[in-house]
Amino acid sequence: MARSVLIIEDDPRIRRILQMTLQREGLDVVEAESGEAGLERLGERDFDVVLLDLMLPGKDGFEVCREVRRSSNVPIIMVTARADSHDVVAGLEAGADDYVSKPFVAKVLSARIRALARRTRAPEPRVRIAVADLEIAPREGTVTRDGEPVSLTRTEFRLLCELAEEPGRVLSREELLERVWGYDYFGDSRLVDVHVRRLRKKVEQDPSQPTVVTTVRGMGYRIPA
C-alpha cells in the first residue's frame, strides 16, 4: 500500500514538483497551501508522514509543528532553506523527526519518507522493558510511569527502545542515527542530541540531572544497567 504524505507548502511551484516527484515514487500525496489548511487536512484523515515547510504565511512551520504535537505523533519532516542555521534545532525542538534542506534530491527525500514511515510501524521484539520507574511496552508503543502514560512521539519512543534493549551499552550517535532513523544517514548528530533532550524532558525526574538516559562523554548515550 502506498504511503500517504501530507505536503504543507505555500509555494505552488514547489508543491507541484513535490507532488509529481513523490507520486512517481508510488506515494499517495495530499497538498495544503498553508499551516491552517495543513492542520485541517490532518483533522480529516491519517497520514504516514507530514512534509512541513518552515517558512509559511500565517502560522509558520514551528507553530504548526507544536500544534500537531499536542494531539498527534505523526512523523514530521521539516523543510528548510538553511540547514546550518538555528532553524534546524528549533524545528526539531518543536517536535519534528527529521529535516531536509532546499534544494533537495528527489530520490533522497523519497527514501527518507519511506524509511520514516516504515520504521515507525515496525514491531519491537520484547513484550515489556523496565527502566528505572518506567515500563516500556514496545509492541503496544506505550510507556508508563506508576501506571500513568508518558506521551512520546514515535521517534522519541524508538530512541528510548533502542537504548533500553541494551542497558549498560553505550550507543554512539552514528549508531543511533542508523537504528532510529532507519537508513544510512550522512549524519547530523543534532538529530540525536535534540531528540535526547526532548526525551529527557518526558522521562527524567530531573532533566538537568539525567539518570535514565545518560551521556558518556565523547562516546554517546546509554541507559544504565
Buried (B, 14 or more C-beta within 10 A) or exposed (E): EEBBBBBBBBEEEBBEBBBEBBEEBEBBBBBBBBBBBBBEBBEEEEBBBBBBBBBBEEBBBBBBBEBBBEEBBBBBBBBBEEEEEEBBBBBBBBBBBBBBBEEBEBEEBBBBBBBBBEBBEEEBEEEEBEBBEBBBBBEEBBBEBEEEEBEBBBBBBBBBBBBBBEEEEBBBBEBBBBBBBBBEBEBBEBBBBBBBBBBBEBBBEEBEEBBBBBBEEEEBBBBEE
